[in-house]
Amino acid sequence: MWDFSANVAHAWDLPKHTFGAAYARFMGSRNFSPDDRPPIRFMDTNELAFMATRAREVHDFWHALFRLPTNLID
């Protein structure tokens, strides 16, 4: 598994109007870490596990890009 947090820590230093800075703000404002999710389990194939892992890795990108809320009510 890729150490996501170590590879995106520099996002705090990016210019204000970049995706990386928006991602850092989103994650930091919620005290989220991309490495906090448990590993993928119970997949029928390695390919499905790979895809599920990638979907988890980019999940918070969508929140940052489109300013999506982190709950179902908003």
N, C-alpha and C positions, 0 to 999 in steps of 0.2 A: 504494500500500500504506500502511496505517495504521502510524504509528510507535508500536508497541505499548508498548515499554519506556518511552518518554517519558510515555505516558498512564497507566501503572500505577505509576510510581515512588513516588507518594504512598501506595501501599498499606502501606509500612513504618510510616507514621504512624497507621494505623487502629487502633481498639481490638482487643485481643488475640483476642477470640472472634468476629471477623468473617471472612467469606470472603476479603476483600482481604488481611487480615493473614496468613491461612493460605496464600494463594497466594504472597505475598511470602516467607514462611518456606520454603515448598517450593522455590521457584525459587532463593532465595539459598543454601539449604543444599546445593544441587547445582551452584551456580555456573552455572545455566542462564539464558539470555536468550531471550525469545520472538522476538527478531529474528534469532537465529542460524540458523534453518532456511533452506535455499535456496528460491528462488522456485519456485512450481508450474510444471511444464513438461509438454509433450506431452499436453495435454487436447484432446479433439475439439471442444469448444465453449467459449465464454466462460462460459456458465452452469456447466459442470462445473468449470472453473478457479475460478470464484467459490466454489462449494461446497467444493472441496478446500482453498482458502485459508482459509475459515471453519473447517473441521474442524481444520486445523493450528493456527489461532489459539486454539481452545478446548481443544485436546488436554490441555494441562497443567492446565486447570481441573479435569478429572475426577480426576486424580491428587490434587490438593489437596482437593477436596470429599470424596472417598471414601477418602482415605489409601491409594491404590493404590501398589504398589511400582513402581520404574522399570526393573525387569528381569522376565524371564519366569519366573524360578525361584521367587521369593518368593510 
